[in-house]
Amino acid sequence: MENKKILIVDDEPPILRLLSQLFTKAGYDVSTAENAQDALKIIETGNMMVMFFDLNMPVMNGIELCKKVKSLKPMSIIYAITGYASLFELSECLDVGFEDYFKKPINVSTLLKTAESAFEKVNRWKKM
């Protein structure tokens, strides 16, 4: 599988460390950012196609970040991560382009299956 790069954006360092370790052990090349501004810098310079964004971050939240990323990289696959989400917020997630969402605490096996599926989709798109 080519280009197994994942970006994780969360303002909680323990969550970043946990997810980074999880995906790294599974063979992915992981980048992390503690805020949307740093994430945008990584996205502009890297070839990221699969991303996980926390919804509730200061300055720019995950929904705003997803909108920006989708305008830059419309084929990217982005997942929302949240500790709490209202039905309105989840509906807005779909509207801005999130593929799916996960509520904290996150089931790690589900995340790994999700990443695998996302990269299979990316590879299908590349073959077209």
RAWOUR-V250956 format. One record per backbone hydrogen bond with DSSP energy under -0.5 kcal/mol. CO is the residue of the C=O (numbers start at 0). NH is the residue of the N-H. E is the energy in kcal/mol with one decimal. If there is no record, write none. Layout:
<<CO NH E> <CO NH E>>
This chain:
<<2 4 -0.9> <3 28 -2.8> <4 48 -0.8> <4 49 -0.9> <5 30 -2.8> <6 51 -2.7> <7 32 -2.0> <8 53 -2.7> <10 12 -0.7> <11 14 -0.8> <11 15 -2.0> <12 16 -2.7> <13 17 -2.4> <14 18 -2.7> <15 19 -2.6> <16 20 -2.7> <17 21 -2.4> <18 22 -2.6> <19 23 -2.5> <20 24 -2.5> <21 25 -1.1> <22 27 -2.6> <23 26 -1.8> <27 29 -0.8> <28 5 -2.6> <30 7 -2.3> <32 9 -2.0> <34 38 -1.8> <35 39 -2.5> <36 40 -1.5> <37 41 -1.9> <38 42 -2.7> <39 43 -2.3> <40 44 -1.3> <41 45 -2.4> <45 47 -0.7> <48 76 -3.8> <49 6 -1.9> <50 78 -2.6> <51 8 -2.8> <52 80 -2.8> <54 56 -1.1> <54 61 -2.0> <57 59 -2.4> <60 64 -2.3> <61 65 -2.5> <62 66 -2.1> <63 67 -2.0> <64 68 -2.7> <65 69 -2.8> <66 70 -1.5> <67 71 -1.5> <68 72 -4.0> <72 75 -2.1> <75 77 -0.6> <76 50 -2.5> <77 98 -3.6> <77 99 -0.6> <78 52 -3.1> <79 101 -2.4> <80 54 -2.3> <81 103 -3.2> <85 89 -2.4> <86 90 -2.2> <87 91 -2.3> <88 92 -1.9> <89 93 -1.6> <90 94 -1.9> <91 95 -2.1> <92 96 -0.9> <92 97 -2.4> <93 96 -0.6> <99 79 -2.5> <101 81 -2.4> <105 107 -0.7> <106 110 -1.9> <107 111 -2.3> <108 112 -2.2> <109 113 -2.4> <110 114 -2.5> <111 115 -2.3> <112 116 -2.4> <113 117 -2.5> <114 118 -2.3> <115 119 -1.9> <116 120 -2.0> <117 121 -2.4> <118 122 -2.4> <119 123 -1.9> <120 124 -2.3> <121 125 -2.0> <122 126 -1.2> <123 127 -0.6> <124 127 -1.0>>
